[in-house]
Amino acid sequence: MSHLNDLLFGVYPYVAGTVFLLGSLLRFERDQYTWKAHSSQMLSSAGFRRASNFFHIGIIGIFLGHFVGLLTPPAVWHALGVSPSFKQGIAIVAGGALGTLCFIGLTALVRRRLYDPRVRANSSRMDIVILLAIYLQLILGLLTIPVSLFHLDGGNMLALMAWAQNIVTFDGPAAAQIAAGFGWLFKLHLLLGMTIFLLFPFSRLVHIWSVPIGYIKRPYQVVRQR
């Protein structure tokens, strides 16, 4: 069991990360025609905009929260006067709100992808797999909130931070040793998250690399209707 833990939480993160980076680069270099979001709004627009907005606002907020929360060294939080318990409380409240918003939007998008005939006919197998993987990952994340409510001292969060920071500093053995103490729910959440990164280059998620930041400053396009 120890060897499996070392493999899943000390080695697999680097396999997923390598495929994520190199796969994205190779797809951009060799298959740029597929480098897009493949929007299906024209196929079925009913409720799409609201569901898409809820999903994107929620998922972006969750991603940024995970990125900053897990990779900021504890010494920085301490210098800012933020205790582990207070930080965990903020994570529970903010994560719960953003997760609920994302869940509402993603539920509508999953239902649309699976049961709208026109959207389903124009969906690839990977479109469905990655959407369901994100949906399951979101549910697992929401399920960790009640568990965290029983550990408000911040100990679980500090352990997750230590695991993530050891991974990014290439200390896989130390990361695997820390992960051995995680509960099964957190382990599933981590494994599925890494698997989504592994699948990333082969899905429509690659459009994230091309986020149109320039659109924020671009003048509005006026379209007149007859």
N, C-alpha and C positions, 0 to 999 in steps of 0.2 A: 504493500500500500504506500510505503514511503517513496518507492521509486516512481510510482504513478503520480504521486503528488509533486515530486520534483519535475517530472516530465510536463505535467499540465500547467504548473504555476511557475516553473523556473526556466523551461525551455520553450514551450508552446508560445508564450508572448513574443519571443524573438522570431519564431517562424511566421506568426501572423503579421508582425510588424514588417518583416522583410517582404512578404508577399504584398502587403498593403502598399509599400513605397515603390518597390521595383515593378510590381504589376501595374500600378497607376501610370508610372513613367512609360512602360512599354506600350500600354494601350494608347496613351496620348501620341506616342511616336508612330505607331503602326496602324491605328484604327480610329483616327480623329472623327470620322463620320458618325461614329456611335457615341461620341463624347457629348452627350446632351441629356436633358431630363426626360425626354420623350413624353411631354405633357399630353394627357388624354382629355383635357377639358373640352375640346371640340367634339369629342365623342359623346359626352354626357356632362352637362354643366350644372345640373340641378344639385344645389347644396355643396358643390365642389369648392367654391371659393372660401366659404366659412370653414369647412373641414380642413382644407389645406392651410389656411391661416392659423387655425388652432394648433394643428400639428407642427408647423414650422416654428411658431413662437415658442411652443412648449419644448420641442426637441433642441432648439438652439440654446435656450436657457438652461436646460438640463446638461447639455454638453459643456457649456462654459462653466457651469457650477462644478461639474466633475473635474474639469481640467484645472481650474484654479484651486479648488478645494483639496484635490489629491496631490498636486505637484508643488504647492507652496510649502516650503519647509516649516515645521512647527516653530522654529526660532523666530520666523517672520511674524507669525500669528501672535506669539508671545510678546514680541516687541510692540505690536499694535494694541496690546492689551486684550486680545481675544482668547478666552479660555477654551479648552477642548469641549467642555460641556455646552458653552454658549454657541460655539461654532456648530456643534451637532444639532442644537435646537433650531438654529437658523436653516441648516440643511434640511431638516425634517419639514419645516414650514414651507420654505421656498420650493423644495423638491416635491412636496405634496401638491402644492398649488399648480406648479408647472406640469407635473406629471398628470394631474387630473385634466388640465386643459389639453395636453397632448393626447391623452387617452380618448377624450371625446372626439377630437378630430381624427385620430388614427382609426378608431372604431368605424367611423363613417367611411373612411377611405378603404379599409379592408372589406367592408360590406359591398362597397361600390366595385372594387376590383374583382371580387369573387362572384357577385350575383348580377351585375349589370352585363347583359349579353354582349353589347358592343365593346365595352372596356375589357371584358374577359377574353373576347376573341382577339383583341390586339395586345394582349399581355403575354410576355414570354414566361417560361418556367422560372427563370431567375427573378423576374419582377415579383412573382407571387412568393417565392422563397424568401427574398430579402425583406419584403413587407411583413410577412408573418414572423420572421426572425426579430425584426425591430419591435413588433407588437408584443411578442413573448418577452423580450428583454424589458420592455416598459412595464409589463405586468409584474415581472420578477422584482424590478426596482421598487414598484409601489408596495409589494409585499414585504420588502425589507423595512419599511417605515414602522409598522407595528412592532417588529422585533427590536428596532432601535429605540423605541419608546421605553423599553425595559432596561436600557443601558445608556442612560443619559449622562454618564460620567465622561463620555467621549472616548472610552477605551477602544471600542470597535473602530471608530473613525481614525484614531491614531494608528491602529494596526493596518488598516486599508491604505492610509497615507504612506506608511513605511514600506508596504509591499510595492506600491506604485513607484515610489521614489527609488527603491532598490532596482526595480526593473529598468528605469530610464538611466540609471548610473551603471548598468551592466553588471549587477551583482545578483545574478539569477539564483545561486544557491541560498543566499540570505533571504531573498524574496520567497522562495519555495518553503523555507523553514517557517516564515511568518504565516504564510497561507495555510499551513497545516493546522493552525488553530482556528480557522474560520469555520462558521457553520455552513451546512450544506446549501442553504439558500444563497448566501453570499458567494459561495464557490460557483454555483450555477450561473449567477449573474455575471461573474468575472469571465467564465468560460464562454458564455454566449456572446458577451461583448467582444472578446478577442476573435471569436469566429466571424462576427459581423465585419471586423476589420479585415479578416482573411478573405471574405467574399466581396469586399468593397470594389476591387478593380474589375470584377466580372459583372458588375451590376450598374444600374443607372445612377447609383450614388456618386459616381465619379464627377458628376456635375457640380458637386460641392467645391471641388478645387477651383472651379471657374465662377465663383460667386460674383455677381455683377455689382461690385462696390461702386463702380463709376456711375451706375444708374441713379445713385442718390443725388448727384449733382447735375444730372442731365435735365435739360428743359422738358417740360411736359409736351407730349405730342397731342395736338388737337385733332380729333376725328369728328367730322360733322356727319350726322345721319340725315338721310332723305326724309 
